Amino acid sequence: MKTQPDIVVVGGGPCGSYAAYTAAKLGAEVVVCEEHKKVGAPKHCAGHLNISSLKRLGLRVPRDAIENEISGAVFVSPSGREFVLRCRSPVTYVVDRERFDKHLADLATKAGVEYRFKSRVKSLLFDSGIVRGVALKGEGKVETNVVVDAEGCSSAVLKQTGLAGLKASETVRGIQAEVDGLEGVDEDMVEVYLGRNVAPDFFAWIIPRKDGTAKVGLATSTGNPHQYLRKLMEKHPVASKKLKNSQITGISVHPIPLAGPIPKTYSNGFLAVGDAASQVKPTTGGGVIFGLTCARTAGEVAYEAVKNRNFSESFLSRYQHQWKRLVGFDLSAMLWMRRMLNSLSDNRTDNIIGLCNRLGIDETLEKFGDLDFQGRSIIPMIKYPGTIAVISYFLVSWLTSQKKQ
Ligand SMILES: Cc1cc2nc3c(=O)[nH]c(=O)nc-3n(C[C@H](O)[C@H](O)[C@H](O)COP(=O)(O)OP(=O)(O)OC[C@H]3O[C@@H](n4cnc5c(N)ncnc54)[C@H](O)[C@@H]3O)c2cc1C
């Protein structure tokens, strides 16, 4: 048992484990404190991950963690119009998050990381304003030089540093049901349902597995997510037909931060990563790939701090500089996209889906689109007339909605 590790990571989710793995592989002594008795449970995530991004991270997902391979998406407008984006080969995996998280924790353990389960971090320990460790629920404490906060979106630990955490108004409430008996859904396509009455300020989804089961979910900025889910499954003109013989076998509710990253992700002896830092795509709510990208940087910077015996805020600020270089532009661009999407009336969403069909932008999207790096992938698309028309319509709709306010 490590008595005074170099680095303590709060939370054994994907970002905590990946930061821990990176730092340990470089040579640091790392302890992960996880409040539950194992990683990956309880599950709340759809686990829809871009294959090329996983490759970019150098991560091979074990076969038994892959529930499905997806080749595209069907976007269903509020009035039931469809836009189908089908690629020639699979572009995403649907992963079982418990197995995926376990795989990352196994990698970390093999690199020398020690996991302490049922270890809820109650508070940070400070010495002259510098984070020096964590106090655990019950009696224990762990002293260290760097705390990497990967606690997810509760922000409870982060706020003790004085950093601005997430506000409830900056999250949407996500709900996801495990269902069986799915009918009429292509097994290699996800379905995305749009509309202010379907999922205010977000969207609903059906993500099929090969065996006729699926993950059905949505997120909403207002109202009761359970009621929206029931409405989707029982009353939606398109989705309800596919779900009419489905039984719910499990359900989870969890917030999704959508306001873009928190302004400052470091402090003396402290780094925040993943959902804790809101490094989540504001368009889709996907937080795994960008969270892992930033977690790797956090692990590297925490290790450098240990090597240089410098845990000051000014040294650790390189973390923010580096993750911003990797994903900052895309996160900012997606925040704008989210604001524009939220400003659309159902009528305009219908028109956009109609435009995408008429102008045949599916080929341009297949060629240049990237599920994760959505900001930079727009740039090469701008020269295509179809995309120009859709973007222009978006902008006009958004400007009109701004004038009305
Ligand atoms: C309904 C829904 C669907 C989603 N679908 C997708 C998707 O398809 N693709 C995608 O990329 N993203 C998706 N996301 C987002 C994704 O789940 C998160 O972005 C991702 O899990 C963030 O990883 P993390 O490691 O930062 O935090 P988490 O996965 O939340 O892990 C945090 C860990 O910290 C532990 N912890 C918390 N507080 C403490 C404490 N005080 N002490 C000790 N341990 C603590 C928790 O137990 C947990 O294990 C979805 C989210 C929701 C809600």
The ligand as a MOL file (V3000), in Angstrom:
LIG
                    3D

  0  0  0     0  0            999 V3000
M  V30 BEGIN CTAB
M  V30 COUNTS 53 58 0 0 0
M  V30 BEGIN ATOM
M  V30 1 C -27.3790 9.3940 -20.4150 0
M  V30 2 C -25.9320 9.6410 -20.7910 0
M  V30 3 C -25.4370 9.1260 -21.9770 0
M  V30 4 C -24.1100 9.3730 -22.3440 0
M  V30 5 N -23.6480 8.8500 -23.5160 0
M  V30 6 C -22.3790 9.0950 -23.8960 0
M  V30 7 C -21.8670 8.5410 -25.1080 0
M  V30 8 O -22.5700 7.8190 -25.8310 0
M  V30 9 N -20.5740 8.8220 -25.4610 0
M  V30 10 C -19.7680 9.6250 -24.6790 0
M  V30 11 O -18.6190 9.8830 -25.0560 0
M  V30 12 N -20.2270 10.1540 -23.5220 0
M  V30 13 C -21.5020 9.8930 -23.1040 0
M  V30 14 N -21.9470 10.4010 -21.9130 0
M  V30 15 C -21.0160 11.2060 -21.0940 0
M  V30 16 C -20.0440 10.2850 -20.3540 0
M  V30 17 O -20.7580 9.3480 -19.6050 0
M  V30 18 C -19.1410 11.1270 -19.4500 0
M  V30 19 O -18.6280 12.2140 -20.1730 0
M  V30 20 C -17.9800 10.2910 -18.9080 0
M  V30 21 O -18.4550 9.2150 -18.1220 0
M  V30 22 C -17.0550 11.1760 -18.0730 0
M  V30 23 O -16.0410 10.3830 -17.4940 0
M  V30 24 P -15.3540 10.8600 -16.1290 0
M  V30 25 O -14.3030 9.8490 -15.8320 0
M  V30 26 O -15.0030 12.2860 -16.2130 0
M  V30 27 O -16.5340 10.7930 -15.0330 0
M  V30 28 P -17.4220 9.5740 -14.5570 0
M  V30 29 O -17.5600 8.5430 -15.5980 0
M  V30 30 O -18.6740 10.2050 -14.0200 0
M  V30 31 O -16.5960 8.9320 -13.3600 0
M  V30 32 C -16.4440 9.6100 -12.1300 0
M  V30 33 C -16.0340 8.5800 -11.0870 0
M  V30 34 O -15.7140 9.2600 -9.8890 0
M  V30 35 C -16.2900 8.5940 -8.7960 0
M  V30 36 N -16.4500 9.6080 -7.7340 0
M  V30 37 C -17.2410 10.7000 -7.7640 0
M  V30 38 N -17.0730 11.4410 -6.6520 0
M  V30 39 C -16.1490 10.7820 -5.9070 0
M  V30 40 C -15.5480 11.0550 -4.6370 0
M  V30 41 N -15.8500 12.1450 -3.9370 0
M  V30 42 N -14.6380 10.1780 -4.1710 0
M  V30 43 C -14.3020 9.0480 -4.8700 0
M  V30 44 N -14.8530 8.7450 -6.0680 0
M  V30 45 C -15.7510 9.6020 -6.5850 0
M  V30 46 C -17.5880 8.0240 -9.3370 0
M  V30 47 O -18.0530 6.9360 -8.5820 0
M  V30 48 C -17.1530 7.6150 -10.7460 0
M  V30 49 O -16.6650 6.2910 -10.7630 0
M  V30 50 C -23.2630 10.1550 -21.5100 0
M  V30 51 C -23.7600 10.6770 -20.3090 0
M  V30 52 C -25.0850 10.4100 -19.9430 0
M  V30 53 C -25.6090 10.9590 -18.6510 0
M  V30 END ATOM
M  V30 BEGIN BOND
M  V30 1 1 1 2
M  V30 2 1 2 3
M  V30 3 2 2 52
M  V30 4 2 3 4
M  V30 5 1 4 5
M  V30 6 1 4 50
M  V30 7 2 5 6
M  V30 8 1 6 7
M  V30 9 1 6 13
M  V30 10 2 7 8
M  V30 11 1 7 9
M  V30 12 1 9 10
M  V30 13 2 10 11
M  V30 14 1 10 12
M  V30 15 2 12 13
M  V30 16 1 13 14
M  V30 17 1 14 15
M  V30 18 1 14 50
M  V30 19 1 15 16
M  V30 20 1 16 17
M  V30 21 1 16 18
M  V30 22 1 18 19
M  V30 23 1 18 20
M  V30 24 1 20 21
M  V30 25 1 20 22
M  V30 26 1 22 23
M  V30 27 1 23 24
M  V30 28 2 24 25
M  V30 29 1 24 26
M  V30 30 1 24 27
M  V30 31 1 27 28
M  V30 32 2 28 29
M  V30 33 1 28 30
M  V30 34 1 28 31
M  V30 35 1 31 32
M  V30 36 1 32 33
M  V30 37 1 33 34
M  V30 38 1 33 48
M  V30 39 1 34 35
M  V30 40 1 35 36
M  V30 41 1 35 46
M  V30 42 1 36 37
M  V30 43 1 36 45
M  V30 44 2 37 38
M  V30 45 1 38 39
M  V30 46 1 39 40
M  V30 47 2 39 45
M  V30 48 1 40 41
M  V30 49 2 40 42
M  V30 50 1 42 43
M  V30 51 2 43 44
M  V30 52 1 44 45
M  V30 53 1 46 47
M  V30 54 1 46 48
M  V30 55 1 48 49
M  V30 56 2 50 51
M  V30 57 1 51 52
M  V30 58 1 52 53
M  V30 END BOND
M  V30 END CTAB
M  END
